[in-house]
């Protein structure tokens, strides 16, 4: 008779505060030691009650002269506190019998909160309070207030942090000369940040300029640089197919058949990629270029190099519209050269999908284009040599790893794992500090030149009151045979945000422009409906397309000359730049109109100002990093978990540079110290950097 396994201890067996700590990731002593206060409370001094003015926050100490429950209106506890210089009422709207005991008449009580003048004179509503002896000493350090949850009281968390600080392995790992001069030892830095003395300038703590903060930032940046270098070294030990075609092969034939000449920048990056593909280690390269710089043809030439060497290539894009744009271009270029291209997306199902999957498995389809459907379990490649991921920041770590694992060790040297080469593409240029930190393990190729014949786009910013004039401009553009995009941020009405939705705008513009075919495109439409709308617009039959951001990337209609972005203040800077890039793709002068609704937030003003001032994607990216931080660029690279908790790329460039210089030396001379430092700071998070 089979014996039953003993049930695993339920998580609920843990006390509620411990469960709450685990939810916050506070499991190890080092986790608690690195859980830093978000602000501090000064409990080091007592102020006379009589000195407090309306709106002041202060700490008082006195004797309870009255404690009573008041039932008028709502039940509340009213406590009178007298310090010999004045009286103060403590008002508790939620209270327990234990509170009445603590605040009993005759008790000495220390209370802290904001003072306001109420019906009973000076009062504090729901102050922090505790019973003390008249001679209870005051703390000598500021009291930390930690990020927490309702189930994890500050008092419990403070005790847990103090205890963990005593146990955590905070000994100095780094040898002399690595840490920038003038910064304190790690243990001292953490003690200062958790319990700063009353004389510590709170401004330096809050703006993170204090030397203790600088030490933590450096430690974190060094761990990141070491982790990136370790990932790069580990990849160098992997094997990949050598993708070198014969002279006059597929890549050269494709180049000769193209109806245009590559720019110098495109030629340079094609050569960089070809050199990587010719090595027996996996390429891990990011191809970045501004909107319209011609990344797709570079990807096609890389694919041709792989296929010319007898290996398959997969290209994965985040949306069906973008994937279809790539599919059409690649079929147009490669089908005349005898290449079969398979098409795999979520909307392709049943026998049609099965037929494509079988072509891939038999090796008949040398190139596979699609969305995340490309990495589903039933898709088996005969011989995958190159994986291309477009708009890579839109994919998660797991999705990119799954694509790389589609080559299961075929033909690998003994003891080595075989991986496909990986080319990632992004139309959001990466600022230098980001490339030095999160992308330090990548080789980066940059197309820093636009193809000839592209006209600069004029960007105009208008308040929503100019809407009728904008519609009049659309009428003029359409009359001249041009096409127009109108982008809306929402698909349906929101109860909280009063924005015109795409459907209402479509109806408004249809009524305002009789005789003009106005299309509607949004994320909730079925793929076949989207394809039909895009086909009409691409063919020029539809003159005006009202869309949500599904047209953000990849849509290429050279005849479109006007882009209107409604509620532009709601979009991110990188997204605005991507949308603007849908026009200006032909020889005709193009305009991008940003309509905003007042009042604008400071961030909204900064974004619209940047858009009006520059068309340079690299400058846009730099400003976006300043405004919003690295999250927008990283996408799901960290699976939603920001690796840099303390350092700020916009402000800590000097520390980042120092960490970049120190990391290779430490790995070379003291690898065990480097490994221990990464483990202390990143633990399992280091894995995310390898994707």
C-alpha positions as CSV (number, residue, x, y, z in Angstrom):
1,X,0.0,0.0,0.0
2,X,1.6,3.3,-1.0
3,X,2.5,5.6,1.8
4,X,1.4,9.2,1.8
5,X,4.0,11.9,1.8
6,X,3.9,14.2,4.8
7,X,2.4,17.5,3.8
8,X,4.9,20.3,3.3
9,X,4.7,22.9,6.1
10,X,2.1,25.5,5.0
11,X,3.2,29.1,4.5
12,X,0.4,30.1,6.8
13,X,2.3,28.4,9.7
14,X,4.7,31.4,9.7
15,X,3.7,34.5,11.7
16,X,2.0,37.1,9.5
17,X,4.9,39.6,9.8
18,X,7.4,36.9,8.6
19,X,5.1,36.0,5.7
20,X,4.9,39.8,4.8
21,X,8.7,40.0,4.9
22,X,9.1,37.0,2.6
23,X,6.7,38.7,0.2
24,X,9.0,41.7,0.1
25,X,11.9,39.5,-0.6
26,X,13.3,39.9,2.9
27,X,14.5,36.3,3.5
28,X,18.2,36.4,4.2
29,X,20.0,38.6,6.7
30,X,21.7,40.4,3.9
31,X,18.3,41.2,2.3
32,X,17.2,43.0,5.5
33,X,20.6,44.8,5.8
34,X,20.0,46.1,2.3
35,X,16.4,47.1,2.9
36,X,17.1,50.8,3.4
37,X,14.8,53.4,5.0
38,X,12.8,55.6,2.6
39,X,12.8,58.4,5.2
40,X,13.7,59.2,8.8
41,X,11.8,60.5,11.8
42,X,13.5,62.7,14.4
43,X,12.7,61.3,17.8
44,X,15.9,62.6,19.3
45,X,14.3,65.7,20.8
46,X,11.2,66.7,22.8
47,X,9.5,70.0,22.0
48,X,7.2,72.0,24.4
49,X,3.5,71.7,23.5
50,X,3.2,75.4,23.7
51,X,5.8,75.9,20.9
52,X,3.8,73.9,18.3
53,X,2.0,75.8,15.6
54,X,-0.7,74.6,13.2
55,X,0.8,72.1,10.7
56,X,4.0,71.5,12.7
57,X,5.2,67.9,13.2
58,X,6.9,67.3,16.5
59,X,7.4,65.0,19.4
60,X,6.0,65.8,22.8
61,X,6.0,64.2,26.3
62,X,3.5,64.8,29.0
63,X,1.2,63.2,31.6
64,X,-2.3,62.0,30.7
65,X,-4.8,64.1,32.6
66,X,-7.9,62.7,30.9
67,X,-8.8,59.7,28.8
68,X,-12.4,59.1,27.6
69,X,-14.4,57.5,24.9
70,X,-16.5,60.0,22.9
71,X,-19.6,58.7,21.1
72,X,-20.9,61.7,19.4
73,X,-20.9,61.3,15.6
74,X,-18.5,58.4,15.6
75,X,-16.8,56.5,18.4
76,X,-13.4,57.9,19.3
77,X,-10.8,58.0,22.0
78,X,-9.9,61.5,23.3
79,X,-6.8,61.8,25.5
80,X,-5.5,65.1,27.1
81,X,-1.7,65.4,27.5
82,X,-0.1,68.0,29.7
83,X,3.6,68.8,29.7
84,X,3.5,71.6,32.3
85,X,3.7,74.2,29.5
86,X,0.5,73.5,27.6
87,X,-2.2,70.9,26.8
88,X,-2.7,68.8,23.7
89,X,-5.5,66.4,22.7
90,X,-4.7,63.0,21.1
91,X,-7.6,61.9,19.0
92,X,-7.8,58.2,18.0
93,X,-10.6,57.2,15.6
94,X,-9.6,53.5,15.7
95,X,-8.5,52.2,19.0
96,X,-8.4,49.0,21.2
97,X,-8.6,48.4,24.9
98,X,-4.8,48.1,25.0
99,X,-4.6,51.7,23.8
100,X,-6.8,52.8,26.7
101,X,-4.5,51.0,29.1
102,X,-1.4,52.7,27.6
103,X,-3.1,56.1,27.7
104,X,-4.6,55.8,31.2
105,X,-4.7,58.8,33.4
106,X,-1.4,59.4,35.2
107,X,0.7,57.7,32.5
108,X,3.7,59.5,31.1
109,X,3.3,59.3,27.3
110,X,5.6,60.3,24.4
111,X,3.6,61.2,21.2
112,X,4.6,62.3,17.7
113,X,2.5,63.7,14.9
114,X,1.2,66.7,13.1
115,X,-0.5,69.4,15.2
116,X,-3.7,71.1,14.1
117,X,-6.2,73.3,15.8
118,X,-9.5,71.5,16.3
119,X,-12.6,71.9,18.4
120,X,-10.7,71.1,21.5
121,X,-7.7,73.3,20.8
122,X,-4.3,71.8,19.8
123,X,-4.7,68.2,18.7
124,X,-2.9,65.3,17.0
125,X,-5.1,62.8,15.1
126,X,-3.7,59.2,15.2
127,X,-0.2,60.1,16.4
128,X,2.5,57.6,17.1
129,X,2.7,57.2,20.9
130,X,4.1,55.0,23.7
131,X,4.1,55.0,27.5
132,X,7.5,55.9,29.0
133,X,9.1,56.7,32.3
134,X,9.6,60.4,33.0
135,X,13.4,59.8,32.7
136,X,13.3,57.4,29.6
137,X,16.3,58.5,27.5
138,X,15.8,59.8,24.0
139,X,17.2,57.9,21.0
140,X,20.6,59.2,19.8
141,X,19.9,58.3,16.1
142,X,17.1,59.3,13.7
143,X,14.4,56.6,13.5
144,X,14.2,54.9,10.1
145,X,10.9,54.5,8.3
146,X,11.1,51.5,5.9
147,X,9.1,50.5,2.8
148,X,6.6,48.0,4.2
149,X,3.0,46.7,4.1
150,X,0.1,46.8,6.4
151,X,0.9,43.3,7.7
152,X,4.4,44.3,8.6
153,X,4.5,47.0,11.4
154,X,7.5,49.4,11.4
155,X,8.4,48.4,15.0
156,X,8.7,44.7,14.0
157,X,10.7,45.5,10.9
158,X,13.1,47.8,12.8
159,X,13.8,45.0,15.2
160,X,14.3,42.5,12.4
161,X,16.8,44.9,10.6
162,X,18.8,45.6,13.8
163,X,19.0,41.8,14.4
164,X,20.0,41.1,10.8
165,X,22.6,43.8,10.8
166,X,24.4,42.0,13.6
167,X,24.3,38.7,11.8
168,X,24.7,39.6,8.1
169,X,28.1,38.8,6.5
170,X,29.1,42.5,5.9
171,X,32.9,41.9,6.1
172,X,34.9,43.8,3.5
173,X,35.2,41.6,0.4
174,X,36.9,44.2,-1.9
175,X,40.7,44.6,-1.7
176,X,42.3,48.0,-1.1
177,X,42.4,50.2,-4.1
178,X,39.1,49.0,-5.6
179,X,36.7,51.2,-3.6
180,X,36.8,54.9,-4.5
181,X,38.7,57.0,-1.8
182,X,36.8,58.7,0.9
183,X,34.0,56.1,1.1
184,X,33.3,54.2,4.4
185,X,33.5,50.4,4.9
186,X,30.3,48.6,4.0
187,X,29.3,47.8,7.5
188,X,29.8,51.3,8.7
189,X,27.9,52.7,5.6
190,X,24.9,50.4,6.3
191,X,24.9,51.3,10.0
192,X,24.9,55.0,9.1
193,X,22.0,54.6,6.7
194,X,19.9,52.6,9.1
195,X,20.7,54.6,12.2
196,X,22.1,58.1,11.3
197,X,23.2,60.2,14.2
198,X,21.1,63.3,15.0
199,X,23.8,65.5,13.5
200,X,23.7,63.7,10.1
201,X,22.4,66.1,7.4
202,X,19.1,64.6,6.3
203,X,19.4,66.3,2.9
204,X,22.4,64.2,2.1
205,X,20.6,61.1,3.1
206,X,17.5,61.9,1.2
207,X,19.2,62.9,-2.1
208,X,21.6,59.9,-1.8
209,X,24.8,62.1,-1.9
210,X,26.0,61.0,1.5
211,X,29.3,58.9,1.4
212,X,27.4,56.0,2.9
213,X,25.0,56.0,0.0
214,X,27.9,56.4,-2.5
215,X,29.5,53.2,-1.0
216,X,26.3,51.2,-1.6
217,X,25.9,52.5,-5.1
218,X,29.5,51.6,-6.0
219,X,29.1,48.1,-4.5
220,X,25.9,47.6,-6.5
221,X,27.3,48.9,-9.8
222,X,30.4,46.7,-9.4
223,X,28.3,43.6,-8.8
224,X,26.4,44.4,-12.0
225,X,29.6,44.9,-14.0
226,X,31.0,41.6,-12.6
227,X,27.9,39.7,-13.4
228,X,27.8,41.0,-17.0
229,X,31.5,40.1,-17.5
230,X,30.8,36.6,-16.0
231,X,27.9,36.2,-18.5
232,X,30.1,37.2,-21.4
233,X,32.9,34.8,-20.3
234,X,30.4,31.9,-19.9
235,X,29.0,32.6,-23.4
236,X,32.5,32.5,-24.8
237,X,32.7,28.8,-23.7
238,X,29.5,27.9,-25.6
239,X,29.6,26.7,-29.2
240,X,27.6,28.0,-32.1
241,X,27.6,27.0,-35.8
242,X,30.1,28.7,-38.0
243,X,27.9,30.5,-40.6
244,X,30.1,31.3,-43.5
245,X,28.7,30.9,-47.0
246,X,30.8,30.4,-50.1
247,X,31.8,33.5,-52.2
248,X,28.9,34.5,-54.4
249,X,26.5,32.9,-52.0
250,X,23.0,33.9,-50.9
251,X,24.0,37.0,-49.0
252,X,25.9,38.4,-52.0
253,X,23.0,37.5,-54.4
254,X,20.5,39.3,-52.1
255,X,22.8,42.4,-51.9
256,X,23.0,42.5,-55.7
257,X,19.2,42.1,-56.1
258,X,18.3,44.9,-53.7
259,X,16.7,48.0,-55.5
260,X,18.8,50.4,-53.4
261,X,22.4,50.8,-52.1
262,X,23.3,50.3,-48.5
263,X,24.4,53.3,-46.5
264,X,27.9,53.3,-45.1
265,X,26.5,52.7,-41.6
266,X,24.5,49.7,-42.9
267,X,27.6,48.3,-44.6
268,X,29.6,48.7,-41.4
269,X,27.1,46.8,-39.2
270,X,26.6,44.0,-41.9
271,X,30.4,43.4,-41.7
272,X,30.3,43.4,-37.9
273,X,27.5,40.8,-37.9
274,X,29.2,38.7,-40.6
275,X,32.4,38.5,-38.5
276,X,30.4,37.3,-35.5
277,X,28.5,34.7,-37.5
278,X,31.9,33.3,-38.8
279,X,33.0,32.5,-35.2
280,X,32.4,29.2,-33.4
281,X,30.9,31.1,-30.3
282,X,27.3,32.4,-30.2
283,X,26.9,36.0,-31.4
284,X,25.0,38.1,-28.8
285,X,24.7,41.4,-30.6
286,X,22.2,44.3,-30.4
287,X,21.5,46.2,-33.6
288,X,20.2,49.6,-32.8
289,X,19.2,52.3,-35.1
290,X,16.8,55.2,-35.2
291,X,13.4,54.9,-36.7
292,X,13.7,54.4,-40.5
293,X,17.4,53.7,-40.5
294,X,17.1,50.4,-42.4
295,X,17.5,47.6,-39.8
296,X,15.3,45.1,-41.6
297,X,17.6,44.8,-44.6
298,X,20.6,44.3,-42.3
299,X,18.6,41.5,-40.6
300,X,17.8,40.0,-44.0
301,X,21.5,40.0,-45.0
302,X,22.3,38.3,-41.6
303,X,19.6,35.7,-42.3
304,X,20.9,35.2,-45.8
305,X,24.4,34.5,-44.4
306,X,22.9,31.8,-42.1
307,X,20.8,30.2,-44.8
308,X,23.6,30.4,-47.3
309,X,25.6,28.3,-44.9
310,X,22.8,25.7,-44.8
311,X,21.2,26.8,-41.4
312,X,17.7,28.0,-40.6
313,X,16.9,31.5,-39.3
314,X,14.0,32.6,-37.1
315,X,12.8,36.2,-36.8
316,X,10.4,37.0,-33.9
317,X,8.5,40.3,-33.5
318,X,6.2,41.5,-30.7
319,X,3.1,42.1,-32.7
320,X,1.4,40.5,-35.7
321,X,1.4,43.8,-37.6
322,X,5.2,44.2,-37.2
323,X,5.8,40.5,-37.9
324,X,3.7,40.8,-41.1
325,X,5.7,43.9,-42.3
326,X,8.9,41.9,-41.9
327,X,7.3,38.9,-43.6
328,X,6.2,40.9,-46.7
329,X,9.6,42.6,-47.1
330,X,11.6,39.4,-46.6
331,X,9.4,37.3,-48.9
332,X,9.8,40.1,-51.5
333,X,13.6,40.0,-51.3
334,X,14.2,36.3,-50.7
335,X,11.5,34.4,-52.5
336,X,13.0,35.3,-56.0
337,X,16.2,33.7,-54.7
338,X,14.5,30.4,-54.0
339,X,14.0,30.8,-50.2
340,X,10.8,29.4,-48.6
341,X,9.6,31.6,-45.7
342,X,7.2,30.2,-43.0
343,X,4.7,32.4,-41.2
344,X,3.8,31.6,-37.6
345,X,1.5,33.8,-35.4
346,X,-1.2,33.3,-32.8
347,X,-3.9,33.8,-35.4
348,X,-2.7,31.0,-37.7
349,X,-4.3,27.9,-36.4
350,X,-5.4,24.4,-37.4
351,X,-4.2,22.8,-40.6
352,X,-2.6,26.0,-41.9
353,X,-0.4,26.2,-38.8
354,X,0.4,22.5,-38.9
355,X,1.6,22.8,-42.5
356,X,4.0,25.6,-41.6
357,X,5.3,23.8,-38.5
358,X,6.0,20.7,-40.6
359,X,7.9,22.7,-43.2
360,X,10.1,24.1,-40.4
361,X,10.7,20.6,-39.0
362,X,11.7,19.2,-42.4
363,X,14.0,22.1,-43.1
364,X,12.0,23.1,-46.2
365,X,11.3,26.6,-44.6
366,X,14.8,28.1,-44.2
367,X,13.4,31.3,-42.7
368,X,10.6,31.4,-40.1
369,X,8.9,34.8,-39.3
370,X,6.3,35.3,-36.6
371,X,5.4,36.4,-33.1
372,X,5.9,34.5,-29.9
373,X,4.2,31.6,-31.7
374,X,7.7,30.8,-33.1
375,X,8.9,29.6,-29.7
376,X,5.9,27.3,-28.9
377,X,6.8,23.8,-27.9
378,X,5.5,22.2,-31.1
379,X,7.8,24.3,-33.3
380,X,10.9,22.1,-33.9
381,X,13.6,23.4,-36.2
382,X,15.6,21.1,-38.4
383,X,18.8,23.2,-38.0
384,X,18.4,26.6,-36.3
385,X,21.6,28.7,-36.7
386,X,20.4,32.3,-36.2
387,X,17.6,33.8,-34.0
388,X,16.6,37.5,-34.7
389,X,14.5,39.3,-32.1
390,X,13.0,42.6,-33.2
391,X,12.0,45.3,-30.6
392,X,13.8,43.0,-28.1
393,X,12.8,45.1,-25.0
394,X,9.2,44.0,-25.7
395,X,10.0,40.3,-24.9
396,X,10.7,38.7,-21.6
397,X,13.8,36.8,-20.5
398,X,12.0,33.5,-20.7
399,X,10.9,34.1,-24.3
400,X,14.4,35.0,-25.5
401,X,15.9,32.0,-23.7
402,X,13.3,29.7,-25.3
403,X,14.2,30.9,-28.7
404,X,17.9,30.2,-28.0
405,X,17.1,26.7,-26.8
406,X,15.5,25.7,-30.1
407,X,18.9,24.3,-31.2
408,X,19.3,21.3,-29.1
409,X,23.0,20.5,-29.2
410,X,23.2,19.3,-32.7
411,X,26.8,18.9,-33.9
412,X,28.3,20.5,-30.7
413,X,31.9,19.8,-29.9
414,X,32.4,17.3,-27.0
415,X,31.5,18.8,-23.6
416,X,30.0,22.0,-25.2
417,X,26.4,23.1,-25.6
418,X,25.5,24.4,-29.1
419,X,23.4,27.6,-29.3
420,X,22.1,29.6,-32.2
421,X,23.6,33.1,-32.8
422,X,21.4,35.8,-31.4
423,X,20.8,39.2,-33.1
424,X,18.5,41.6,-31.2
425,X,17.2,44.8,-32.8
426,X,15.9,48.0,-31.3
427,X,14.6,51.2,-32.8
428,X,14.9,52.8,-29.4
429,X,18.6,53.8,-29.2
430,X,20.2,53.0,-25.9
431,X,21.9,55.9,-24.0
432,X,25.6,55.5,-23.3
433,X,25.2,55.0,-19.5
434,X,22.6,52.3,-20.1
435,X,24.9,50.5,-22.6
436,X,27.7,50.7,-20.1
437,X,25.5,49.1,-17.4
438,X,22.6,46.9,-18.3
439,X,23.9,46.1,-21.7
440,X,27.6,45.8,-20.8
441,X,27.6,42.1,-21.9
442,X,26.3,42.8,-25.4
443,X,28.2,43.8,-28.5
444,X,26.3,46.8,-30.0
445,X,26.1,47.7,-33.6
446,X,24.7,51.2,-34.4
447,X,23.2,52.4,-37.6
448,X,23.8,56.1,-37.1
449,X,22.8,57.3,-40.6
450,X,19.4,57.5,-42.3
451,X,19.0,56.4,-46.0
452,X,19.1,59.2,-48.5
453,X,15.8,60.7,-49.7
454,X,14.2,60.8,-46.2
455,X,12.7,64.2,-45.4
456,X,13.0,65.7,-42.0
457,X,9.7,65.7,-40.0
458,X,8.4,69.0,-38.6
459,X,6.9,68.5,-35.2
460,X,4.2,70.9,-33.9
461,X,2.6,71.0,-30.5
462,X,-0.9,72.3,-30.1
463,X,-3.5,72.4,-27.3
464,X,-6.6,70.4,-28.0
465,X,-8.5,73.6,-28.8
466,X,-6.8,73.6,-32.2
467,X,-8.5,70.4,-33.2
468,X,-10.7,72.0,-35.9
469,X,-7.6,73.5,-37.6
470,X,-5.9,70.1,-37.5
471,X,-8.9,68.4,-39.2
472,X,-8.8,71.2,-41.8
473,X,-5.1,70.3,-42.4
474,X,-6.1,66.6,-42.9
475,X,-8.6,67.7,-45.5
476,X,-5.8,69.5,-47.4
477,X,-3.4,66.6,-47.2
478,X,-6.0,64.1,-48.4
479,X,-7.0,66.4,-51.3
480,X,-3.3,66.3,-52.5
481,X,-3.4,62.5,-52.5
482,X,-1.5,62.1,-49.2
483,X,-2.4,59.7,-46.3
484,X,-2.8,60.5,-42.6
485,X,-2.5,58.7,-39.2
486,X,-4.5,59.8,-36.2
487,X,-3.4,58.0,-33.0
488,X,-5.5,57.7,-29.8
489,X,-4.2,56.4,-26.5
490,X,-7.4,54.5,-25.4
491,X,-9.7,52.0,-27.0
492,X,-12.7,52.4,-24.7
493,X,-14.0,55.0,-22.3
494,X,-12.5,55.1,-18.8
495,X,-14.5,56.2,-15.9
496,X,-11.4,57.9,-14.4
497,X,-9.8,59.5,-17.4
498,X,-12.0,61.6,-19.7
499,X,-10.3,60.8,-23.0
500,X,-11.9,60.5,-26.4
501,X,-11.6,56.9,-27.5
502,X,-10.6,55.7,-30.9
503,X,-14.1,54.7,-31.8
504,X,-15.6,58.2,-31.0
505,X,-12.7,59.9,-32.9
506,X,-13.3,57.6,-35.9
507,X,-16.9,58.6,-36.0
508,X,-16.1,62.3,-35.6
509,X,-13.5,62.3,-38.4
510,X,-15.8,60.2,-40.7
511,X,-18.5,62.9,-40.2
512,X,-16.1,65.8,-40.7
513,X,-14.5,64.4,-43.9
514,X,-17.4,63.1,-46.2
515,X,-16.2,61.1,-49.1
516,X,-12.9,60.1,-47.4
517,X,-12.4,56.4,-46.4
518,X,-11.5,56.5,-42.7
519,X,-10.2,53.3,-41.1
520,X,-10.1,52.1,-37.5
521,X,-7.4,49.9,-36.1
522,X,-7.1,48.8,-32.4
523,X,-5.7,46.0,-30.3
524,X,-9.1,44.3,-29.7
525,X,-9.8,43.6,-33.4
526,X,-9.3,40.1,-34.8
527,X,-6.1,39.7,-36.7
528,X,-8.0,39.2,-40.0
529,X,-9.8,42.5,-39.4
530,X,-6.5,44.3,-38.7
531,X,-4.9,42.8,-41.8
532,X,-7.8,43.9,-44.0
533,X,-7.6,47.5,-42.7
534,X,-3.8,47.7,-43.1
535,X,-4.0,46.3,-46.6
536,X,-6.5,49.1,-47.6
537,X,-4.2,51.7,-46.0
538,X,-1.0,50.3,-47.5
539,X,-2.6,50.2,-51.0
540,X,-3.6,53.9,-50.7
541,X,-7.3,53.3,-50.9
542,X,-7.8,54.3,-47.3
543,X,-6.7,57.9,-46.7
544,X,-7.0,58.3,-43.0
545,X,-6.3,55.7,-40.4
546,X,-7.5,56.2,-36.8
547,X,-5.4,53.8,-34.6
548,X,-4.2,53.0,-31.2
549,X,-0.5,52.3,-30.6
550,X,-0.6,49.0,-32.5
551,X,1.0,51.0,-35.4
552,X,3.9,52.1,-33.2
553,X,6.6,50.1,-34.9
554,X,7.2,48.6,-38.3
555,X,4.3,50.2,-40.3
556,X,5.8,51.5,-43.6
557,X,3.6,53.6,-45.8
558,X,5.8,56.1,-47.7
559,X,2.8,58.1,-48.9
560,X,1.7,59.0,-45.3
561,X,2.7,62.6,-44.6
562,X,0.8,63.6,-41.5
563,X,0.8,62.0,-38.0
564,X,-1.6,63.4,-35.4
565,X,-1.1,62.1,-31.8
566,X,-4.1,62.9,-29.6
567,X,-3.5,63.3,-25.8
568,X,0.3,63.2,-26.6
569,X,1.0,64.0,-22.9
570,X,-0.2,60.5,-22.1
571,X,2.6,58.8,-24.1
572,X,6.2,58.1,-23.2
573,X,8.9,59.9,-25.1
574,X,10.3,56.8,-26.8
575,X,6.7,55.9,-27.9
576,X,6.1,59.4,-29.3
577,X,9.3,59.2,-31.3
578,X,8.4,55.8,-32.6
579,X,4.9,57.0,-33.7
580,X,6.4,60.1,-35.4
581,X,8.7,57.7,-37.3
582,X,5.6,56.3,-39.2
583,X,5.7,59.4,-41.4
584,X,8.7,61.0,-43.3
585,X,9.3,57.7,-44.9
586,X,9.0,59.0,-48.5
587,X,10.2,62.1,-50.4
588,X,7.3,64.4,-49.3
589,X,7.6,66.8,-46.4
590,X,5.9,65.4,-43.3
591,X,4.4,66.8,-40.2
592,X,3.8,65.3,-36.7
593,X,1.1,67.2,-34.7
594,X,1.1,66.6,-30.9
595,X,-2.3,67.5,-29.4
596,X,-2.3,67.9,-25.6
597,X,-4.9,68.6,-23.0
598,X,-4.1,71.1,-20.3
599,X,-2.9,71.3,-17.6
600,X,0.4,69.6,-18.5
601,X,2.5,67.9,-15.8
602,X,6.2,68.9,-15.6
603,X,7.0,65.4,-17.1
604,X,4.5,66.0,-19.9
605,X,6.0,69.4,-20.7
606,X,9.5,67.9,-20.8
607,X,8.4,65.2,-23.2
608,X,6.6,67.5,-25.6
609,X,9.5,70.0,-25.5
610,X,12.0,67.3,-26.4
611,X,9.8,66.1,-29.3
612,X,9.6,69.7,-30.7
613,X,13.3,70.3,-30.3
614,X,14.9,67.2,-31.9
615,X,14.3,64.4,-34.3
616,X,17.5,62.6,-33.2
617,X,16.6,59.3,-31.6
618,X,19.8,59.2,-29.6
619,X,19.0,62.6,-28.0
620,X,15.4,61.5,-27.4
621,X,16.7,58.3,-25.7
622,X,19.0,60.4,-23.5
623,X,16.2,62.7,-22.4
624,X,13.9,59.7,-21.8
625,X,16.4,58.2,-19.5
626,X,16.6,61.4,-17.6
627,X,12.8,61.7,-17.3
628,X,11.8,58.1,-16.7
629,X,14.8,56.1,-15.7
630,X,16.0,52.8,-17.3
631,X,12.7,50.8,-17.1
632,X,11.4,51.8,-20.5
633,X,14.6,50.7,-22.3
634,X,15.0,47.5,-20.3
635,X,11.4,46.2,-20.9
636,X,11.2,42.8,-19.4
637,X,15.0,42.1,-19.5
638,X,14.9,41.9,-15.7
639,X,11.5,40.2,-15.7
640,X,10.1,43.3,-14.0
641,X,12.8,43.3,-11.4
642,X,15.0,46.4,-11.5
643,X,18.6,45.3,-10.8
644,X,19.7,48.7,-9.8
645,X,18.0,49.6,-6.5
646,X,20.4,52.2,-5.3
647,X,22.4,53.6,-8.2
648,X,21.0,56.2,-10.6
649,X,22.4,56.0,-14.1
650,X,21.6,59.7,-14.8
651,X,23.6,60.8,-11.7
652,X,26.2,58.1,-11.0
653,X,28.2,58.0,-14.2
654,X,31.5,58.5,-12.4
655,X,30.8,55.6,-10.1
656,X,29.7,53.5,-13.0
657,X,33.0,54.2,-14.9
658,X,35.0,53.3,-11.8
659,X,33.1,50.0,-11.5
660,X,33.7,49.3,-15.2
661,X,37.4,49.7,-14.7
662,X,37.6,47.7,-11.5
663,X,35.5,44.6,-12.7
664,X,37.9,43.1,-15.2
665,X,40.9,43.5,-12.9
666,X,39.0,41.8,-10.0
667,X,37.8,38.9,-12.2
668,X,41.3,38.4,-13.5
669,X,43.2,38.7,-10.2
670,X,40.7,37.6,-7.6
671,X,37.9,35.5,-9.2
672,X,36.7,34.1,-5.8
673,X,36.3,37.6,-4.4
674,X,34.3,38.6,-7.6
675,X,32.0,35.6,-7.3
676,X,31.3,36.3,-3.6
677,X,30.5,39.9,-4.4
678,X,28.0,39.0,-7.1
679,X,26.4,36.4,-4.8
680,X,26.0,39.0,-2.0
681,X,24.4,41.6,-4.2
682,X,22.5,39.8,-7.0
683,X,22.1,36.1,-5.9
684,X,19.6,34.6,-8.4
685,X,19.0,37.9,-10.2
686,X,22.3,37.6,-12.0
687,X,20.7,35.0,-14.3
688,X,18.4,37.7,-15.8
689,X,21.4,39.5,-17.2
690,X,22.4,36.5,-19.3
691,X,19.3,36.8,-21.4
